[in-house]
Amino acid sequence: MDPGRPGLRVLLAIGLLAAAVAAFLVWQAQPRPQPLPPPTPIAPATPSPSPTAKVTVHVAGKIRKPGVYLLPSGARVTDAVAAAGGVSRGASIGGLNLARRLIDGEQIVVGAKQPAAIPGSPVVDPANAVLDLNSATPEQLEQLPGVGEVLAARIVEFRTSRGGFTTVDQLREVSGIGPKTFEEIKPKVRI
């Protein structure tokens, strides 16, 4: 069967039309970028102090109402001074860091003179202070080399679940403390 010249043109036109439709469908089938949904917030890894958690501090010195005060966890030295009625007249608070977080069981002495450095005696640098593993707060533990918020929370969790540390070497059992971190922390902690 010979379609002839006009039939050949029709078949050629149909073939071109079919190729154009196929190209259009392939182009339409390409994936299109879709916007990503906003990221879901991640809950903090460390448990935040409960609103009912309290710290007990003893406020003494040149203060209007010296005594023992129960304050919310996370309170600052300025909150303890305010709870004790404020500073007595003429008292200096220059030696106090009013922005420091309170530690349970501590004593705050208002108006106490800072001891003068004795010539030849070393000055204690807070960075070189040795922390007690059984009483240090998470904020204090974060000051240790290689310890951040998450690792400090793990140390506190380990301490709580085991009833406290009995040796410094138990730090090796805390998840996230490797040999290198342990060697850096070891001289800065005690039991």
C-alpha positions in Angstrom: 0.0 0.0 0.0 1.4 3.2 -1.1 -0.1 6.1 0.7 1.1 8.4 -2.0 2.6 11.8 -1.6 -0.4 13.5 0.3 -0.7 10.4 2.6 3.0 10.6 3.4 2.7 14.2 4.4 -0.2 13.4 6.7 1.8 10.5 8.3 4.8 12.8 8.7 2.6 15.5 10.3 1.1 13.0 12.7 4.5 11.7 13.6 5.8 15.3 14.3 2.6 16.0 16.4 3.1 12.8 18.4 6.8 13.7 19.0 5.8 17.2 20.1 3.1 15.8 22.5 5.7 13.3 23.9 8.3 16.0 24.5 5.7 18.2 26.2 4.6 15.3 28.5 8.2 14.5 29.4 8.9 18.2 30.2 5.7 18.3 32.4 6.8 15.1 34.3 10.0 16.7 35.6 10.1 17.1 39.4 9.5 20.6 40.7 11.1 21.9 43.8 8.7 22.2 46.7 9.3 24.5 49.7 10.3 22.6 52.9 8.1 22.9 55.9 9.5 25.0 58.7 11.7 22.9 61.1 10.1 21.5 64.2 11.6 22.9 67.4 13.6 20.4 69.3 12.9 20.1 73.0 15.9 21.0 75.2 18.1 18.0 76.2 18.5 19.2 79.8 15.5 19.2 82.1 14.6 22.7 83.0 14.2 23.3 86.7 10.6 22.9 87.8 8.8 26.0 88.8 8.5 24.6 92.3 12.2 23.9 92.7 13.8 26.1 95.5 17.2 27.0 96.8 17.9 27.8 100.4 20.4 30.5 101.2 21.7 32.2 104.3 21.9 36.0 103.9 24.1 37.7 106.6 26.2 40.8 107.3 25.0 44.3 106.8 21.5 43.5 105.7 18.1 44.7 107.2 16.7 41.2 107.9 19.5 38.6 108.1 18.4 35.0 108.0 17.7 31.9 105.9 15.6 32.3 102.8 13.9 29.9 100.4 14.1 31.3 96.9 13.1 29.9 93.5 15.7 27.9 91.6 17.5 30.2 89.2 17.3 33.2 91.5 20.2 35.6 91.6 22.2 37.2 94.5 20.2 40.4 94.0 17.0 38.4 94.7 18.4 37.1 98.0 19.5 40.6 99.1 16.0 41.9 98.2 14.3 39.1 100.1 16.4 40.0 103.2 15.1 43.6 103.1 17.9 45.1 101.2 21.3 46.5 102.3 21.7 48.4 105.6 22.7 52.1 105.4 26.3 52.7 104.6 26.9 49.1 103.7 28.9 48.4 100.5 27.9 45.6 98.1 31.0 46.2 95.9 32.4 42.7 96.6 29.2 40.9 95.6 28.3 39.8 92.1 24.6 40.6 92.2 24.0 38.8 88.9 25.4 35.4 90.0 22.9 32.5 90.3 22.4 31.2 93.7 23.6 27.8 94.8 21.6 25.8 97.3 23.0 25.9 100.8 25.3 28.9 100.2 25.9 31.9 102.5 25.9 35.4 101.2 27.7 37.9 103.4 26.8 41.6 102.6 29.3 44.3 103.4 32.1 42.0 104.2 35.5 43.3 103.4 37.4 41.3 100.8 40.6 40.0 102.3 43.7 41.8 101.0 46.1 39.7 99.1 49.1 38.8 101.1 52.4 39.4 99.2 53.8 36.2 97.9 50.5 34.3 98.3 48.8 33.0 95.2 45.6 34.7 94.0 42.8 32.1 93.6 41.5 32.3 90.0 37.9 31.0 89.7 39.0 29.2 86.5 41.4 27.2 88.6 38.9 26.4 91.3 38.3 22.7 92.0 34.6 21.7 91.9 32.9 19.1 94.1 31.2 16.6 91.8 28.5 16.0 94.3 27.4 19.6 94.9 28.3 21.5 91.8 25.4 23.0 89.8 25.0 22.4 86.1 26.1 26.0 85.5 29.3 25.4 87.5 30.0 22.1 85.7 29.7 23.9 82.3 32.8 25.9 83.3 34.9 22.6 83.1 36.9 22.1 79.9 34.9 20.2 77.2 31.7 20.3 79.3 28.7 22.0 77.8 25.0 22.2 78.8 24.2 18.7 77.6 27.2 17.0 79.2 26.7 18.9 82.5 23.1 17.6 82.6 24.3 14.1 82.0 26.8 14.4 85.0 24.0 15.7 87.2 21.7 12.9 86.0 24.4 10.3 86.7 25.0 11.8 90.2 21.3 11.8 91.0 20.7 8.2 89.7 23.6 6.8 91.6 23.2 8.7 94.9 26.4 10.8 94.2 29.9 10.1 93.0 32.2 8.0 95.2 35.3 8.5 93.1 36.4 11.0 90.4 37.0 8.0 88.1 33.2 7.4 87.9 33.1 10.3 85.5 34.3 7.8 82.8 30.9 6.1 83.1 29.1 9.3 82.1 28.0 9.1 78.5 29.9 11.6 76.4 33.1 11.8 78.5 35.9 10.2 76.6 39.5 9.6 77.8 40.7 13.0 76.6 37.9 15.0 78.2 38.3 13.0 81.4 42.0 13.8 81.6 41.2 17.5 81.2 38.4 17.5 83.8 40.2 15.2 86.4 42.4 17.9 88.0 39.5 20.3 88.3 37.1 18.2 90.2 37.0 16.4 93.6 34.6 14.3 95.7 
